[in-house]
Amino acid sequence: MNKFDVRRETFLWILDQLLREGRIKLHKNTTFLETSIDDQVNAFRRAFPRSEEHADRVCTKPGYEAPYKGFGMNVWWFLDVCPAGVAWRQPDGSYQIAD
């Protein structure tokens, strides 16, 4: 496994743990996902860029270069190709979706 693959698998493991512990919920356009945790994690696995270079290509306008190496992974989270956003559990037990 290369370095990027290790980081991706670590992220997916942490995502899975946070969901199972109820610390976070995932949402798309402010609607919480109702699918199983396994399905939610697998959606991220399928959508996740294959490499940093792939993320840079996907997240940069055609004909332009990424402004710096790793740019794509900083932007990918905000694009529609990212399966969901994160809402963190608050002290009162509710989940807050950040604007």
N, C-alpha and C positions, 0 to 999 in steps of 0.2 A: 504494500500500500504506500502511495506517495504521501507527502505532507498534507496536500489539500484534502485527499481522501480521509486521512486521519482526523483533520479538523472538522470535515463534514459529518463524519460518523459520531464524533464527540458532541457536536451541536445537536444532532438528531437524538442522541441518548439523553442529553440534558433536557431537550424539549419534551421528550416522552416522560421523563421523571417529573418535571414541573406540572405537566398535565395530570398525571396519575396522583400526584400529591394535592391537586386542587389549588395550586399556587397561581396558575394562569388558566385562562380560557382563550381559545382562538376565535377570531371573528373575521368576517369579510364584509366590508361596507357597513359596519356597526351591527351586523346580525351574527350572533354566536353560532358556531358550527355545531350541528347536532349529530354528526357521524361519530363512530367509535374513535377512541384515541389512536388505535392502530391505523385506522383509515386516515386520520389527520396527519400523523407522522409520515405515513407513506405518501401522502399528497406532497409534503415537503421533499421527500426523497426523490420523487419523480420530477418535480419542478426545479430542484436545486441545480445550479450550473455545474457542468462537468469539471471545470477547472477555473482558476482565476482568469486565465486568458479568455476562456469562453464567456465568463461573466463580463469582462471588459468589452468584448465584441457585442454581446447582447444589450448592454447598457449604454452604449455610445452611439451617437448618430452615425448613420452610414456616411462614409467618406471622411470621417474624423477619427483621430486617435484618442484613446483614453488619456485624460490629463496626467494620470500617474498609475503605476502598477497597483492593482488591487482596487481601482476606482469602482469597477463593476459590482464587487461584493458590498460596497458601501451604498450603492444605489439600488441594487436588486430588490431589497426589502420594501421599497416604495413603489415598485412597478406592479401592474396587474398580474404579471407572471408569478409573483409571490403568492402562494396559496392563501395566506391569512395574516392578520395582524394579531398582536398580543394584548390581552387585557389582564392586568395584575389584580389579584385579590386584595381588597382593602381590609383594614382592621375590623370593619363592621361586617365582613363577609361578602360584601358586594364586589363586583368586578368593574373596574373603570377602564373605559376605552379612551385612550389618549387622542386628542385632536391632532 
